[in-house]
Each structure stands twice: as C-alpha cells, then as structure tokens.
Amino acid sequence: MRTAGAEIDKAAIPTCGIAVMAKASIAGRTKTRLVPPLTFEEAAQCNTAFLRDIADNILAASAEASIAGYIAYGPAHARPFFQENLPREIALIEACYPTLGECLDYTIAQLLERGHRFVVVLNSDSPTLPTSLLLKTAELLARPGDRAVLGPALDGGYYLLGVKTHHDRLFLDIAWSTEQVTQQTLERAAELDLPVHILPTWYDVDDVVALKMLQAELFEGQSFAPELRPAQARHTRALIQSLVETADLKERLACNAFRRAAE
C-alpha cells in the first residue's frame, strides 16, 4: 500500500520546478544600485513588486505546463516576509550561503530531491520576462537527453538556467556579478560535455539605465525584444505609476541622466 501511495504522490509532482533566487526587501540592503534616483525605501518597494510579478509569471506558466513555483530566499529567517507578500502557491526554500554559486547549487539540488524531473533557477530582477520563455524552457528540458537551458542577460549574466541533473561544476570558478558570468558558465558546460540551448537575451533591472528601459516598456510600448511579448508586471507598473505621480520619479530620472551625461 505504501508503494502504491508513493507512486501516486510522485506522479502528482509537477515535472518542472522553477525557483526564483530572491532577497527579502530591506531598505538600504536591497536594489541599492537603483539609488539614486530612487530612495532606499523605494528601491526596496521595487524589489517587492518585482517578486510579486515574477511569482505571478510562474503561476501563469503553470496554468499551461506542469510547473511548480518556488522562492529560494535569503537572508536566513526571512520566511515571514515572503509568506506575507507572495501567493501561497509559491513554496519557499531557505538558500542562504556565502556565494551566489552555492545558493544556486543548493537550490537545484533541493528541487531535484523534491522529485521534479528538471529544474530552473530564475533571477528576481526581470519583472517583464516573457512567460513564453519559461514555457519554452520547460519544453526544451522535457526532451530526451541531458542538457541545460540558459537565458543570457544584457549585462553578461543570465536571467535563467535550467538543468535536468545536478552539475555543481556549472557554479565553480565563476566571477559572479560581472559581465563574464554567461561566458564562464558556457565554458563549464563545455567541460562537462553538456549541451546548452541559449534563449533570447533579456534584461535585469539592476541599475538606472535598466530602470528607464523598464519604464519605457511598461508605459511607452517600447519592448526590449519586439518579437517577444513581455509579462504585464502589474505590481511593478502600479508602483512606478505611483512614484511618477507622487514622488516626481520622472524628473529624478531626467536629472540623473543629465548628471551622467555631464560626467
């Protein structure tokens, strides 16, 4: 009887687990590269809005494919923040290690241990990432044979990495937070003879230039990639609209751009 029950439970597990690598929103410690023109409190609010939109994006993908959503979070003991701000359908994994590589490696191992046939780690900086890219990743990983799927970011990092098996080598000797991350990850995959499917490039909202790009995408119809349909990002849109109307965000962005041009 226990064996039959285990088989039923295993069959009920979504084939793809997607985990967002996230930090709790703490003013002065979260999204600080957006300050100025944002204040520390506004930058933390952006982090929360981004997380809500990315969670909604995963849930939208799960309505079309066998996908389960997770938040792999830090700092330690930040669970209440995520419980209060995210849909209950999004499960939580504490992943608080000294380096991003260790956090990614642990999260992937956890998702595989939970019974998902393939897993994806996702950044928390791309609230408008097209849902189609999540679905494409799941479709690619479902094909026979070992492989990885990588979504390169405009800044040289990556917004998404999907795998079918645990390859800790993918996270070793990587210069995290530099423009070399994608290239070095591809080199590690080559060392493993691991085929990699590369998705279209998308952007992280982690500096002022990207923040202006996000504003143009949300309010001016200037899609980063016209061939892709960006996610609606309703929480981020509402926050930026509020900042424009009540906190002079548009003027601050313009002043920041002027100062950068004068430097």
C-alpha positions in Angstrom: 0.0 0.0 0.0 2.8 2.4 0.8 4.5 1.7 -2.5 1.3 2.5 -4.5 0.8 5.7 -2.5 4.4 6.8 -3.2 3.8 6.2 -6.9 0.7 8.3 -6.8 2.5 11.1 -5.0 5.4 11.0 -7.4 3.1 11.2 -10.3 1.4 14.3 -8.8 4.7 16.2 -8.6 5.0 18.8 -11.5 7.7 17.8 -13.9 9.4 21.3 -13.8 10.4 23.2 -10.6 11.2 26.9 -11.1 12.9 28.7 -8.2 13.4 32.5 -8.0 16.6 33.5 -6.3 15.4 36.2 -4.0 16.3 38.5 -1.1 13.8 40.0 1.3 13.1 43.7 0.8 15.1 45.7 3.3 15.7 49.4 2.8 19.4 50.1 2.4 20.2 46.5 1.5 18.0 45.7 -1.5 18.3 47.0 -5.0 20.8 49.7 -3.8 22.2 50.2 -7.3 18.9 52.0 -8.1 19.8 54.7 -5.5 19.7 57.4 -6.7 17.4 58.3 -8.4 15.3 56.1 -6.1 15.4 56.3 -2.3 16.4 53.2 -0.4 12.8 52.7 0.6 11.6 53.0 -3.0 14.3 50.6 -4.1 13.1 48.0 -1.5 9.5 48.6 -2.8 10.7 47.8 -6.3 12.2 44.5 -5.1 8.8 43.5 -3.5 6.9 44.5 -6.7 9.3 42.6 -8.9 9.0 39.4 -6.7 5.2 39.6 -6.9 5.2 39.9 -10.6 7.7 37.1 -11.1 5.6 34.9 -8.9 2.6 35.7 -11.0 4.6 34.9 -14.1 5.5 31.5 -12.8 1.8 30.8 -11.9 0.7 31.9 -15.4 3.2 29.4 -16.9 2.0 26.7 -14.5 -1.5 27.1 -16.0 -0.1 25.9 -19.3 2.5 23.4 -18.3 3.5 21.1 -15.5 5.4 23.7 -13.4 5.7 24.3 -9.7 7.0 27.7 -8.3 9.4 28.3 -5.5 11.3 31.2 -3.9 14.8 30.4 -2.8 15.3 33.1 -0.3 17.7 34.9 2.0 18.6 36.2 4.4 18.1 33.4 6.9 14.8 33.6 8.8 13.2 35.9 6.2 10.4 33.4 5.6 7.6 35.7 7.1 8.3 38.4 4.5 7.8 36.0 1.6 4.7 34.4 3.3 3.2 37.8 3.6 4.0 39.1 0.1 3.7 36.2 -2.2 0.9 33.8 -3.3 0.6 30.7 -1.1 1.0 28.5 -4.2 4.7 29.6 -4.3 6.7 27.3 -2.0 9.7 28.5 0.0 13.3 27.2 0.2 15.8 28.9 2.5 19.0 29.2 0.5 21.4 31.4 2.4 25.0 30.7 1.6 28.1 32.9 1.3 28.1 32.9 -2.6 25.5 33.0 -5.3 27.0 29.9 -6.8 26.5 28.0 -3.6 22.9 29.2 -3.3 22.2 28.2 -6.9 23.8 24.8 -6.5 21.8 24.1 -3.2 18.5 25.2 -4.8 18.9 23.0 -7.8 19.8 20.0 -5.5 16.7 20.7 -3.4 14.3 20.9 -6.4 15.6 17.6 -7.8 15.3 16.0 -4.3 11.7 17.1 -4.3 11.0 14.9 -7.3 11.0 17.4 -10.2 12.4 15.8 -13.4 14.0 19.1 -14.4 14.6 22.4 -12.6 15.1 26.1 -13.3 16.7 28.9 -11.3 15.5 32.3 -12.2 16.6 35.8 -11.3 14.5 38.3 -9.3 15.3 41.4 -11.5 13.2 40.8 -14.6 9.5 41.5 -13.8 8.5 41.7 -17.5 10.3 38.5 -18.6 8.0 36.9 -21.2 6.1 33.9 -19.9 6.8 32.2 -23.2 10.5 31.9 -22.2 9.5 29.9 -19.1 7.3 27.7 -21.2 10.0 27.2 -23.8 12.5 26.3 -21.1 10.2 23.6 -19.7 9.5 22.3 -23.2 13.3 22.1 -24.1 14.1 20.3 -20.8 11.4 17.8 -21.4 13.1 16.5 -24.5 15.2 13.3 -24.2 18.9 13.5 -23.2 20.8 15.6 -20.7 21.0 19.3 -21.5 20.9 22.8 -20.0 18.9 25.9 -21.0 20.5 29.3 -20.4 18.9 32.7 -20.7 21.6 35.3 -21.1 21.1 38.8 -19.6 22.0 42.0 -21.3 24.7 42.7 -18.6 26.6 39.5 -19.3 25.0 37.4 -16.6 22.0 35.2 -17.0 18.3 35.5 -16.0 17.6 31.8 -16.2 19.4 28.5 -16.0 17.6 25.1 -16.4 19.0 21.7 -15.9 17.9 18.1 -15.8 20.6 16.8 -13.5 22.9 18.2 -10.8 26.1 19.6 -12.2 27.9 21.5 -9.4 30.7 22.3 -11.8 28.4 24.9 -13.5 28.8 27.1 -10.4 32.5 26.8 -9.7 35.1 29.4 -10.6 32.5 31.9 -11.8 33.2 35.7 -11.4 29.7 36.4 -10.1 28.2 39.9 -10.7 30.4 40.5 -13.7 29.9 40.5 -17.4 31.8 37.2 -17.6 29.1 35.0 -15.9 27.4 33.7 -19.1 30.6 33.0 -20.9 32.2 31.3 -18.0 29.1 29.2 -17.4 29.2 28.1 -21.1 32.8 27.2 -20.6 31.9 25.0 -17.6 29.2 23.3 -19.6 31.6 22.6 -22.4 34.0 21.0 -19.8 31.1 18.7 -18.9 30.1 18.0 -22.5 26.7 19.3 -21.5 24.7 20.7 -24.5 23.3 24.1 -23.9 20.3 25.7 -25.6 20.6 29.5 -25.4 17.3 31.5 -25.1 16.9 35.1 -26.4 18.6 37.8 -24.3 16.6 39.7 -21.7 17.5 42.4 -19.2 17.9 42.7 -15.5 16.6 45.8 -13.8 19.5 46.4 -11.5 20.7 49.9 -12.5 19.2 53.2 -13.6 19.6 52.6 -17.3 17.6 49.4 -17.0 15.0 51.2 -14.8 14.4 53.6 -17.6 14.2 50.7 -20.0 11.5 49.1 -17.8 9.6 52.4 -17.6 9.6 52.7 -21.4 8.5 49.1 -21.8 5.6 49.4 -19.3 4.3 52.9 -20.3 5.5 53.6 -23.8 5.2 50.2 -25.5 9.0 50.1 -26.2 9.5 46.3 -25.8 13.1 45.2 -25.2 12.6 42.5 -27.8 9.7 43.2 -30.2 9.4 39.6 -31.2 8.6 38.6 -27.6 5.6 39.6 -25.5 6.6 40.9 -22.1 4.8 39.9 -19.0 2.3 42.6 -17.8 4.1 43.2 -14.4 1.0 44.8 -12.9 2.6 45.2 -9.4 5.7 46.9 -10.9 3.6 49.0 -13.2 1.4 50.2 -10.3 4.4 51.1 -8.2 6.2 53.1 -10.9 3.0 54.9 -11.8 2.6 55.9 -8.1 6.2 57.1 -7.9 5.8 59.1 -11.1 2.6 60.8 -9.8 3.5 61.3 -6.1 7.3 61.3 -5.9 8.5 63.1 -9.1 10.2 59.9 -10.4 10.2 61.1 -14.0 12.0 64.3 -13.0 14.6 62.4 -10.9 15.3 60.1 -13.8 15.8 63.0 -16.1 18.1 64.7 -13.6 20.1 61.6 -13.1 20.5 61.2 -16.9 21.7 64.8 -17.1 24.3 64.3 -14.4 25.6 61.1 -16.1 25.9 63.0 -19.4 27.9 65.7 -17.7 30.4 63.4 -16.0 
